């Protein structure tokens, strides 16, 4: 463990990391009988007093930019609260729980236990930091398997102990406002979380298996930047041809393929080539993955009756120059397709 990790663990919980971020300071290390304090500018007097009181050492300031201080805090927090660390915190009493006979209130209590809450929170944060598109939590004979899909490849992550899988799945269901007592039927829901300055939409899908419920989370970064078309790695001839087609005033583009193949990324990149000032651009999506300035984006809502068909019938009366629709396995549409006209 680094000295920075040791330092952050010695700070009272109410001070770390929010206290450090607000004051733009971070205790780097103890050297020669002094606390080396990373700081953006001169800290306020009470901050120095707090550090002296906690560490019982004089303070030596180490100047740094705001970005460097915040990045140091983020890394130390991630290191001290990794999935691997949190797996060790699970209470053995949870492991012995009979989930099959547990009532809804019992499941809710177990799902709200601190180790379970922290595990789910850190799991989502680590997936986002590693740029994972999906989190897979699969039930097995010996317990749960947890994997991130990164660049299309599944990578193993530390899993909670055997018997805790139902508590973790129940926690996810609570966040998605699903029925935690229903474990015999598949369920789908959405979770919205905030990680520092980023807002994530998570699509949760659960399914009962022979060894318990499995769940998959799709991560959608609402504040992310769509990848530029030139960054997609197309062959030069393909890039030139697709770019020319995307900029034509008339016609239809259709992208099809399995989940995670890059349909949405490609079409969002193509939309960015259009003149959003001179053209009226409308999208119909389920759900809206990226928020694009200058474009009218409509999210499909089955609960309110706003289906793809109803949205499209309405939007043609809004004088659009470009219409973009994105759907995946919708009963009104082909499996996994995106397109515009």
PLY file of the C-alpha trace (Angstrom):
ply
format ascii 1.0
element vertex 341
property float x
property float y
property float z
element edge 340
property int vertex1
property int vertex2
end_header
0.00 0.00 0.00
1.38 3.43 -0.93
1.98 6.19 1.60
-0.81 8.18 -0.07
-3.26 5.33 0.55
-2.12 5.02 4.16
-2.51 8.77 4.59
-6.05 8.92 3.28
-7.08 6.02 5.52
-5.88 7.91 8.59
-8.14 10.89 7.88
-11.53 10.79 9.63
-14.26 9.51 7.33
-16.16 12.82 7.37
-13.08 14.53 5.89
-12.24 12.13 3.08
-12.53 12.51 0.16
-15.17 15.27 0.07
-13.22 17.36 2.58
-10.05 17.03 0.51
-11.81 17.91 -2.75
-13.50 20.98 -1.26
-10.20 22.31 0.11
-7.98 21.05 -2.73
-5.46 19.37 -0.44
-4.10 15.84 -0.08
-1.71 14.36 2.52
1.02 12.80 0.41
3.36 11.27 2.94
5.14 11.63 6.26
8.84 12.42 5.80
11.46 13.68 8.25
8.84 14.20 10.94
6.61 16.35 8.69
3.36 15.80 6.80
3.85 16.66 3.13
0.53 18.20 2.08
-0.27 18.51 -1.62
-2.13 21.79 -2.05
-3.54 24.05 -4.76
-2.68 27.50 -3.41
-2.52 28.43 0.26
-4.99 26.34 2.33
-7.24 28.06 4.82
-6.01 28.15 8.41
-8.58 25.62 9.64
-7.38 23.08 7.05
-3.81 23.26 8.37
-5.14 22.99 11.92
-7.19 19.90 10.99
-4.15 18.20 9.47
-1.96 18.97 12.47
-4.68 17.71 14.82
-5.17 14.43 12.92
-1.55 13.61 12.05
0.05 15.34 15.06
2.86 16.61 12.84
3.89 19.96 11.36
2.77 20.52 7.78
4.96 21.11 4.72
3.06 22.38 1.65
3.71 20.85 -1.77
2.34 23.19 -4.50
0.25 21.60 -7.26
-2.43 22.46 -9.79
-6.11 21.88 -9.04
-6.22 19.10 -11.63
-3.25 17.30 -10.05
-4.76 17.46 -6.54
-8.15 16.14 -7.69
-6.54 13.35 -9.71
-4.42 12.30 -6.70
-7.54 12.17 -4.51
-9.39 10.14 -7.11
-6.60 7.58 -7.45
-6.14 7.18 -3.72
-9.87 6.75 -3.20
-10.06 4.14 -5.94
-7.08 2.26 -4.49
-8.44 2.26 -0.95
-11.97 1.32 -2.04
-11.42 -1.15 -4.84
-13.73 -4.07 -5.52
-11.01 -6.39 -4.22
-10.83 -4.49 -0.92
-14.59 -4.41 -0.49
-15.04 -8.13 -1.12
-13.12 -8.70 2.13
-15.61 -6.56 4.07
-18.66 -8.78 3.64
-20.24 -9.97 6.86
-20.19 -13.80 7.13
-23.74 -13.56 8.50
-24.94 -12.41 5.09
-23.40 -15.48 3.48
-25.46 -17.78 5.69
-28.79 -16.16 4.86
-31.53 -18.29 3.30
-32.62 -16.01 0.45
-35.18 -18.45 -0.92
-37.27 -18.08 2.21
-36.55 -14.43 2.87
-39.43 -11.95 2.86
-39.30 -8.70 0.86
-38.50 -6.67 3.98
-35.61 -9.01 4.83
-34.22 -8.78 1.30
-34.48 -4.99 1.45
-32.58 -4.90 4.76
-29.85 -7.16 3.39
-29.57 -5.13 0.19
-29.10 -1.97 2.27
-26.26 -3.36 4.39
-23.16 -1.16 4.12
-20.83 -3.78 2.51
-23.41 -4.53 -0.19
-24.08 -0.85 -0.91
-20.37 -0.05 -1.10
-19.66 -3.07 -3.32
-22.30 -2.05 -5.87
-21.22 1.61 -5.83
-17.54 0.83 -6.30
-18.30 -1.83 -8.92
-20.11 0.77 -11.04
-17.37 3.36 -10.50
-14.59 0.95 -11.48
-16.50 -0.16 -14.58
-16.87 3.47 -15.66
-13.20 4.28 -14.97
-12.11 1.25 -17.02
-14.41 2.37 -19.86
-16.48 -0.83 -19.67
-19.65 -0.98 -21.73
-21.30 -3.68 -19.60
-21.13 -5.35 -16.20
-22.04 -9.05 -16.10
-23.01 -10.66 -12.79
-23.62 -14.35 -13.45
-24.87 -16.88 -10.91
-23.02 -20.20 -10.75
-22.80 -23.32 -8.61
-19.96 -21.91 -6.51
-21.18 -18.32 -6.43
-21.30 -15.21 -8.54
-18.94 -14.40 -11.42
-18.41 -10.69 -12.10
-16.97 -9.46 -15.41
-16.55 -6.16 -17.27
-16.86 -5.95 -21.04
-14.01 -3.70 -22.16
-13.42 -3.14 -25.88
-15.71 -6.07 -26.59
-13.81 -8.53 -24.37
-15.03 -9.84 -21.00
-12.57 -9.36 -18.11
-12.90 -11.02 -14.68
-13.40 -8.82 -11.60
-13.26 -9.80 -7.93
-16.62 -11.31 -6.97
-18.42 -11.27 -3.60
-18.45 -14.48 -1.51
-20.78 -17.35 -2.31
-24.26 -16.69 -0.95
-24.02 -12.89 -1.24
-25.11 -12.79 -4.87
-28.80 -12.36 -4.03
-28.02 -9.38 -1.77
-26.09 -7.72 -4.61
-28.83 -8.44 -7.17
-31.46 -7.16 -4.73
-29.46 -3.96 -4.29
-29.45 -3.40 -8.03
-33.18 -4.09 -8.19
-33.84 -1.54 -5.47
-31.90 1.09 -7.39
-33.87 0.24 -10.54
-37.18 0.21 -8.62
-37.91 -3.40 -9.52
-39.72 -6.05 -7.49
-36.99 -7.60 -5.30
-39.31 -10.42 -4.21
-39.85 -11.60 -7.81
-37.01 -13.98 -8.63
-38.79 -16.32 -11.05
-39.24 -13.95 -14.01
-36.87 -11.69 -15.98
-37.06 -7.98 -15.16
-35.75 -4.84 -16.83
-35.13 -1.43 -15.32
-32.95 1.66 -15.37
-30.69 3.28 -12.81
-29.35 6.81 -12.89
-26.20 7.52 -10.89
-23.83 10.46 -10.55
-20.06 9.94 -10.40
-18.43 13.22 -9.46
-19.34 15.44 -12.45
-20.56 12.63 -14.73
-24.10 11.30 -14.97
-24.58 7.66 -15.93
-27.65 5.80 -17.09
-27.55 2.07 -16.35
-29.86 -0.40 -18.04
-30.43 -3.39 -15.76
-31.65 -6.77 -17.02
-32.12 -9.73 -14.68
-32.91 -13.33 -15.54
-33.55 -16.40 -13.32
-31.06 -19.23 -13.86
-30.56 -22.70 -12.40
-28.23 -21.28 -9.72
-30.06 -18.03 -8.98
-30.56 -14.67 -10.67
-28.02 -13.25 -13.09
-27.89 -9.58 -14.05
-26.36 -7.44 -16.78
-25.80 -3.69 -16.56
-25.25 -1.57 -19.69
-23.40 1.68 -18.88
-24.42 4.81 -20.77
-22.48 8.01 -20.09
-25.00 10.82 -20.60
-22.31 13.45 -20.31
-19.83 11.69 -22.57
-18.61 12.95 -25.91
-19.57 10.94 -28.99
-16.50 9.59 -30.77
-15.60 11.44 -33.95
-16.04 9.50 -37.17
-12.32 9.67 -37.92
-11.59 7.94 -34.59
-13.59 4.78 -35.38
-10.77 3.09 -37.27
-12.51 2.67 -40.62
-10.40 1.84 -43.67
-9.68 5.01 -45.71
-12.00 4.03 -48.58
-14.80 3.05 -46.19
-14.38 6.27 -44.20
-14.51 8.46 -47.30
-17.58 6.68 -48.68
-19.49 6.69 -45.39
-18.66 10.34 -44.72
-19.96 11.32 -48.15
-23.19 9.38 -47.60
-23.73 10.91 -44.14
-23.49 14.43 -45.55
-25.95 13.94 -48.43
-29.18 15.97 -48.19
-31.45 13.02 -49.08
-31.47 9.26 -48.59
-31.45 6.61 -45.87
-28.59 5.14 -43.83
-29.16 1.89 -41.97
-26.77 0.29 -39.47
-27.51 -3.21 -38.17
-25.67 -5.67 -35.97
-25.61 -7.37 -32.59
-25.52 -5.58 -29.25
-22.23 -3.79 -28.66
-21.12 -3.88 -32.31
-20.92 -0.09 -32.58
-24.16 0.88 -34.34
-25.02 3.76 -32.05
-21.44 5.03 -31.86
-21.20 5.07 -35.65
-24.51 6.86 -36.19
-23.87 9.45 -33.46
-20.51 10.16 -35.10
-22.24 10.60 -38.43
-24.83 12.95 -36.90
-21.99 15.18 -35.72
-21.13 15.82 -39.37
-24.47 17.54 -40.00
-24.96 21.29 -39.74
-27.06 21.49 -36.56
-27.59 25.21 -37.00
-29.00 25.09 -40.52
-30.87 21.77 -40.20
-33.70 20.53 -38.01
-32.46 17.18 -36.63
-34.76 14.94 -34.58
-33.94 11.58 -32.98
-36.16 8.84 -31.53
-34.20 6.60 -29.17
-34.59 3.92 -26.52
-32.90 5.25 -24.47
-31.06 8.50 -25.28
-27.39 7.55 -24.86
-25.68 10.88 -25.55
-27.12 14.36 -25.18
-26.32 16.28 -28.39
-26.52 20.07 -28.49
-28.70 21.50 -31.26
-30.62 18.26 -31.79
-34.16 17.40 -30.65
-33.97 14.01 -28.93
-37.08 12.01 -28.04
-36.88 9.08 -25.60
-39.33 6.23 -26.14
-41.51 5.45 -23.12
-43.62 2.31 -23.17
-45.28 3.24 -19.87
-46.75 6.44 -21.30
-47.55 4.90 -24.67
-44.85 6.81 -26.58
-43.76 4.03 -28.93
-41.45 4.35 -31.91
-44.40 4.26 -34.30
-46.31 6.99 -32.45
-43.22 9.19 -32.11
-42.35 8.89 -35.80
-45.90 9.72 -36.90
-45.80 12.86 -34.80
-42.30 14.02 -35.65
-42.79 14.04 -39.42
-45.11 17.00 -38.79
-42.25 18.97 -37.19
-40.58 19.73 -40.54
-37.36 17.72 -39.92
-34.39 17.79 -42.28
-32.87 14.70 -40.64
-34.55 11.99 -38.57
-32.57 9.41 -36.63
-34.11 6.35 -34.94
-32.31 3.89 -32.68
-33.84 0.70 -31.39
-32.73 -2.71 -30.16
-35.04 -5.69 -30.10
-38.18 -3.53 -29.99
-41.39 -5.31 -30.88
-42.24 -2.58 -33.43
-38.79 -2.78 -35.06
-36.11 -5.14 -36.40
-33.62 -6.59 -33.95
-30.69 -4.24 -33.31
-30.84 -1.46 -35.87
-30.18 2.24 -36.22
-30.90 4.50 -39.13
-31.81 7.91 -40.42
-33.46 9.49 -43.39
0 1
1 2
2 3
3 4
4 5
5 6
6 7
7 8
8 9
9 10
10 11
11 12
12 13
13 14
14 15
15 16
16 17
17 18
18 19
19 20
20 21
21 22
22 23
23 24
24 25
25 26
26 27
27 28
28 29
29 30
30 31
31 32
32 33
33 34
34 35
35 36
36 37
37 38
38 39
39 40
40 41
41 42
42 43
43 44
44 45
45 46
46 47
47 48
48 49
49 50
50 51
51 52
52 53
53 54
54 55
55 56
56 57
57 58
58 59
59 60
60 61
61 62
62 63
63 64
64 65
65 66
66 67
67 68
68 69
69 70
70 71
71 72
72 73
73 74
74 75
75 76
76 77
77 78
78 79
79 80
80 81
81 82
82 83
83 84
84 85
85 86
86 87
87 88
88 89
89 90
90 91
91 92
92 93
93 94
94 95
95 96
96 97
97 98
98 99
99 100
100 101
101 102
102 103
103 104
104 105
105 106
106 107
107 108
108 109
109 110
110 111
111 112
112 113
113 114
114 115
115 116
116 117
117 118
118 119
119 120
120 121
121 122
122 123
123 124
124 125
125 126
126 127
127 128
128 129
129 130
130 131
131 132
132 133
133 134
134 135
135 136
136 137
137 138
138 139
139 140
140 141
141 142
142 143
143 144
144 145
145 146
146 147
147 148
148 149
149 150
150 151
151 152
152 153
153 154
154 155
155 156
156 157
157 158
158 159
159 160
160 161
161 162
162 163
163 164
164 165
165 166
166 167
167 168
168 169
169 170
170 171
171 172
172 173
173 174
174 175
175 176
176 177
177 178
178 179
179 180
180 181
181 182
182 183
183 184
184 185
185 186
186 187
187 188
188 189
189 190
190 191
191 192
192 193
193 194
194 195
195 196
196 197
197 198
198 199
199 200
200 201
201 202
202 203
203 204
204 205
205 206
206 207
207 208
208 209
209 210
210 211
211 212
212 213
213 214
214 215
215 216
216 217
217 218
218 219
219 220
220 221
221 222
222 223
223 224
224 225
225 226
226 227
227 228
228 229
229 230
230 231
231 232
232 233
233 234
234 235
235 236
236 237
237 238
238 239
239 240
240 241
241 242
242 243
243 244
244 245
245 246
246 247
247 248
248 249
249 250
250 251
251 252
252 253
253 254
254 255
255 256
256 257
257 258
258 259
259 260
260 261
261 262
262 263
263 264
264 265
265 266
266 267
267 268
268 269
269 270
270 271
271 272
272 273
273 274
274 275
275 276
276 277
277 278
278 279
279 280
280 281
281 282
282 283
283 284
284 285
285 286
286 287
287 288
288 289
289 290
290 291
291 292
292 293
293 294
294 295
295 296
296 297
297 298
298 299
299 300
300 301
301 302
302 303
303 304
304 305
305 306
306 307
307 308
308 309
309 310
310 311
311 312
312 313
313 314
314 315
315 316
316 317
317 318
318 319
319 320
320 321
321 322
322 323
323 324
324 325
325 326
326 327
327 328
328 329
329 330
330 331
331 332
332 333
333 334
334 335
335 336
336 337
337 338
338 339
339 340
